[in-house]
Amino acid sequence: MELKNNVYKIDGLNVLDLCNEFGTPLYVYEGKTIERQYNKLAEAFKDVNVKIKYACKALTNISIMKYLHNLGSGLDTVSIQEARLGILAGFKPDEILYTPNCVSFEEIQMAVDLGLSINLDNISILEQFGHTYGNTVPCCIRLNPHIMAGGNQNISVGHIDSKFGISIYQIPLVKRVVDACNINVTGLHMHTGSDILDADVFLRGAELLYNAAANFPNLRFMDFGSGFKVAYREGDVTADIAGIGKKISKSFKAFCRDYGRNLELWFEPGKFIVSESGYLFVKTNVIKQTTSTVFAGVDSGQNHLIRPMFYDAYHHIVNVSHPKGTKRIYSVVGYICETDTLGYDRQMSEVKEGDILAIHNAGAYGFSMSSNYNSRYRPAEVLILNGKAHLIRKRESFEDLTRNQILIEI
Ligand SMILES: *Cc1c(COP(=O)(O)O)cnc(C)c1O
């Protein structure tokens, strides 16, 4: 989104016109930004055989997935439903990695039947997998290298208490199970969480995976997960992708030489690919001044964007109706009957009732974590491609709230 002559535009389209046409609250994604991020990552790792598997839990709209498929991406999924959406969007099953956690063995069998690449993250499931399939179905093993990424325990999944992955210290047991059941392990995987800034975190994890690889002679790929940090506020440091790319590619090539085969290097970015592409546009219903605070109350809230309340995440907010007004301080709050703060103590151009506000970085974990809490409708979604707006999800209606409810005879 850029401000030109006092008008905010996305790929040449006036955002106020978009809000008029599609209504608010509205999720808008800019295709160009998704492409830029995808290419940035692909470019950084061009010296190795890199495969990018978009982690679609960040934003699961099938048109977004189709767009990423067209860019050359594969898919990382965490549920059988995500995988089915991916197939609907045009992905071939073998382009989809299925990385579940704590799902039933029946669901894993469904994933095998669909032809997905299977990533297993606990030993009990690995054993069942071996007993059921022997070496007829290849699998990847998710290891937990016990590396802390970022500072937030809720988004760092590699620490010692994490429920994800098989501890790197359990490799001997993994090896026993694999040998006993004759399991064909073709990939090793780690995903340590979000907000990784430098190559060192990846490299420390990578070293552990390289060492583990000695136990598995049939590897075709290594998956280093995700976690590249993106900027949420002005001045935020972001991951130096080009630098990370150089260092990791170098170490990976050295590993491949030692291992004796050129493996593929996989990444599964979600946030990095779609976060910055997305905006949530909301309308200011009321300005409410209390003794201590000026609230801008908007027609959305934690039901549509839960990250501020759930993770204490910062999302930049600007007044797109009046970009150049006098700066004042607001708490931007939603209409949900909870504290429901979207932005606390924000300096913004003076907000009047009816003004449209843009919440930034709403592409990742925005719509996909939204709910119907307070019996509100989920917003519409629009994708902008080549200066043209495409409606990719209709706004919900009352029927959506009642569809599966049953009013019984009492
Ligand atoms: C969530 C998730 C990702 C994506 O994480 P981002 O921080 O959005 O990049 C990648 N891999 C796995 C297994 C995940 O669960």
The ligand as an SDF file (V2000), in Angstrom:
LIG
                    3D

 15 15  0  0  0  0  0  0  0  0999 V2000
    3.3360  -22.8890   11.1970 C   0  0  0  0  0  0  0  0  0  0  0  0
    4.3500  -23.6960   10.5450 C   0  0  0  0  0  0  0  0  0  0  0  0
    5.1890  -23.1220    9.5820 C   0  0  0  0  0  0  0  0  0  0  0  0
    5.1250  -21.6740    9.1780 C   0  0  0  0  0  0  0  0  0  0  0  0
    5.5860  -20.7960   10.1600 O   0  0  0  0  0  0  0  0  0  0  0  0
    5.7040  -19.2350    9.8310 P   0  0  0  0  0  0  0  0  0  0  0  0
    6.1910  -18.6280   11.0980 O   0  0  0  0  0  0  0  0  0  0  0  0
    4.3450  -18.7430    9.4550 O   0  0  0  0  0  0  0  0  0  0  0  0
    6.6250  -19.0710    8.7020 O   0  0  0  0  0  0  0  0  0  0  0  0
    6.1020  -23.9580    8.9670 C   0  0  0  0  0  0  0  0  0  0  0  0
    6.1970  -25.2650    9.2770 N   0  0  0  0  0  0  0  0  0  0  0  0
    5.3990  -25.8420   10.2120 C   0  0  0  0  0  0  0  0  0  0  0  0
    5.5270  -27.2890   10.4880 C   0  0  0  0  0  0  0  0  0  0  0  0
    4.4580  -25.0730   10.8770 C   0  0  0  0  0  0  0  0  0  0  0  0
    3.6840  -25.6470   11.7950 O   0  0  0  0  0  0  0  0  0  0  0  0
  1  2  1  0
  2  3  1  0
  2 14  2  0
  3  4  1  0
  3 10  2  0
  4  5  1  0
  5  6  1  0
  6  7  2  0
  6  8  1  0
  6  9  1  0
 10 11  1  0
 11 12  2  0
 12 13  1  0
 12 14  1  0
 14 15  1  0
M  END
$$$$
